[in-house]
Amino acid sequence: MPDAQRQVFLNSLVSGAAAHQLLAPGIKLCALQGGSQPGVALHIAREAQQTGQLQWILERRFEYASLYDGFFIYLDAQYALVIWHALPAAHNTLDKIFSRMLSLANLGALDAPSSR
């Protein structure tokens, strides 16, 4: 995601607007309420998932537990792979959360160049 698009998405997310950003076909970042807590999610549609991606993500999540603390992984009703994280109190850490989310999903190539 280019830096300008990423900033627009961040601003929408922080303001509480219905924010979403398409990263690639079947892959998007979006605002997602987790119970009563606002959060951000990386959605990977079933057709966009790589073979064995869920298993690989879960293994990596628990192998590097401190690095991926606060990330929750699940399949939704449409079998989309979802990686969710609560919105942090310090909004300047959102960029880091996005980068870690993409790294966890092995989608670092979709990260903004300035975040790498």
KAPE-V704363 format. One record per residue. N is the residue number from 0. RES is the residue in one small letter. PHI is phi in whole degrees, 0 to 359 (none if undefined). PSI is psi as a letter, one per 30 degrees, with the letter a starting at -180 (* if undefined). OMEGA is omega as a letter, one per 30 degrees, with the letter a starting at -180 (none if undefined). Layout:
N:RES:PHI:PSI:OMEGA
N:RES:PHI:PSI:OMEGA
This chain:
0:m:none:k:l
1:p:300:l:a
2:d:305:e:a
3:a:295:e:l
4:q:295:e:l
5:r:298:e:a
6:q:294:e:l
7:v:298:e:l
8:f:298:e:l
9:l:302:e:a
10:n:298:e:l
11:s:296:e:a
12:l:298:e:a
13:v:294:e:a
14:s:284:f:l
15:g:91:g:l
16:a:288:l:l
17:a:289:j:a
18:a:257:k:l
19:h:207:k:a
20:q:219:j:l
21:l:284:k:a
22:l:261:e:a
23:a:196:l:l
24:p:305:k:l
25:g:81:g:a
26:i:231:k:a
27:k:214:l:l
28:l:256:k:l
29:c:204:l:l
30:a:287:k:a
31:l:209:k:l
32:q:287:k:l
33:g:250:j:a
34:g:68:c:l
35:s:261:g:a
36:q:253:k:l
37:p:289:k:a
38:g:207:a:l
39:v:232:k:a
40:a:226:k:l
41:l:260:j:l
42:h:255:k:l
43:i:239:j:a
44:a:301:l:a
45:r:308:e:a
46:e:288:f:l
47:a:263:f:a
48:q:285:k:l
49:q:274:l:l
50:t:302:k:l
51:g:77:g:a
52:q:297:e:a
53:l:299:e:l
54:q:299:e:a
55:w:298:e:a
56:i:296:e:a
57:l:297:e:l
58:e:299:e:a
59:r:295:e:a
60:r:303:e:a
61:f:271:f:l
62:e:291:e:l
63:y:244:h:a
64:a:305:e:a
65:s:289:e:l
66:l:290:e:a
67:y:251:g:l
68:d:300:k:l
69:g:92:f:l
70:f:267:k:l
71:f:242:k:a
72:i:241:k:l
73:y:200:l:l
74:l:257:k:l
75:d:274:a:a
76:a:297:f:l
77:q:263:g:a
78:y:64:g:l
79:a:285:k:l
80:l:277:k:a
81:v:238:k:l
82:i:244:j:a
83:w:244:k:l
84:h:216:k:l
85:a:296:k:l
86:l:294:k:a
87:p:283:l:l
88:a:295:e:l
89:a:267:j:a
90:h:294:f:l
91:n:288:f:l
92:t:267:f:a
93:l:301:e:a
94:d:301:e:l
95:k:294:e:l
96:i:297:e:l
97:f:300:e:a
98:s:299:e:l
99:r:293:e:l
100:m:300:e:l
101:l:293:e:l
102:s:296:e:l
103:l:301:e:a
104:a:275:g:a
105:n:61:h:l
106:l:238:h:a
107:g:303:f:l
108:a:295:f:l
109:l:270:f:a
110:d:284:l:l
111:a:294:k:a
112:p:305:e:a
113:s:286:f:a
114:s:270:f:a
115:r:277:*:none
